[in-house]
Amino acid sequence: MNFVLLEAPAAGGPPGWTQFVFIGGMALMFYFLLIRPQSKARKETEARLAKLKAGDEVVLTSGLYATIDRVEDKHIWLKLGGSVVKARRAAVASLATEPETKQN
């Protein structure tokens, strides 16, 4: 009869706002561990490609060494051996005089 008053209240889960804190923390981790480093690397690559000029010796993504003959907006003309070839700027991996970057 009066047993209902003596029962312990039902155990509830954690408050609803804790789920939002968890999701927000995961979003911050995702940003700082993935998005931000990729954005920084992309900006460094774009800056490096923007500084290319005629006479620079470069290493292409294929591993070939070449010398830049002339530079256009999206393309560069490269001296490979005795011939001159056209390539995209994005094909340049690095300057030949730059030290190699560490890869994780």
URRAVEN-V229394 format. One record per residue. N is the residue number from 0. BURIAL is b if it has 9 or more other C-alpha atoms within 8 Angstrom, else e. D_CENTER is the distance of its C-alpha to the mean C-alpha in Angstrom with 2 decimals. Layout:
# URRAVEN-V229394
N&BURIAL&D_CENTER ; N&BURIAL&D_CENTER
This chain:
# URRAVEN-V229394
0&e&68.21 ; 1&e&66.56 ; 2&e&64.04 ; 3&e&61.27 ; 4&e&61.30 ; 5&e&60.95 ; 6&e&57.85 ; 7&e&54.55 ; 8&e&51.99 ; 9&e&49.41 ; 10&e&46.23 ; 11&e&43.32 ; 12&e&39.61 ; 13&e&37.30 ; 14&e&37.06 ; 15&e&34.83 ; 16&e&32.67 ; 17&e&31.34 ; 18&e&29.44 ; 19&e&27.67 ; 20&e&26.84 ; 21&e&25.39 ; 22&e&23.25 ; 23&e&22.11 ; 24&e&21.23 ; 25&e&19.17 ; 26&e&17.28 ; 27&e&16.66 ; 28&e&15.50 ; 29&b&13.07 ; 30&b&11.69 ; 31&b&11.69 ; 32&e&10.50 ; 33&e&7.71 ; 34&b&7.02 ; 35&b&7.48 ; 36&b&5.47 ; 37&e&1.98 ; 38&e&4.86 ; 39&e&6.31 ; 40&e&4.77 ; 41&e&5.31 ; 42&e&8.51 ; 43&e&9.53 ; 44&e&9.45 ; 45&e&11.39 ; 46&e&13.69 ; 47&e&14.41 ; 48&b&15.30 ; 49&e&17.40 ; 50&e&19.44 ; 51&e&20.64 ; 52&e&24.43 ; 53&b&27.37 ; 54&e&28.43 ; 55&b&25.07 ; 56&b&24.78 ; 57&b&21.45 ; 58&b&20.12 ; 59&b&19.05 ; 60&e&16.71 ; 61&e&20.10 ; 62&e&21.11 ; 63&e&23.75 ; 64&b&24.61 ; 65&b&25.71 ; 66&b&26.92 ; 67&b&25.99 ; 68&b&29.18 ; 69&b&28.15 ; 70&b&25.18 ; 71&e&25.10 ; 72&e&22.77 ; 73&e&20.66 ; 74&b&22.42 ; 75&b&23.59 ; 76&b&26.79 ; 77&b&26.73 ; 78&b&29.75 ; 79&b&29.75 ; 80&e&33.09 ; 81&e&35.75 ; 82&e&33.95 ; 83&b&31.52 ; 84&e&28.84 ; 85&e&26.52 ; 86&b&22.78 ; 87&b&19.70 ; 88&b&17.67 ; 89&e&14.55 ; 90&b&16.73 ; 91&b&16.56 ; 92&b&14.56 ; 93&e&16.00 ; 94&b&19.30 ; 95&b&21.97 ; 96&e&23.01 ; 97&e&19.72 ; 98&e&19.73 ; 99&e&17.51 ; 100&e&14.47 ; 101&e&14.86 ; 102&e&13.08 ; 103&e&13.50
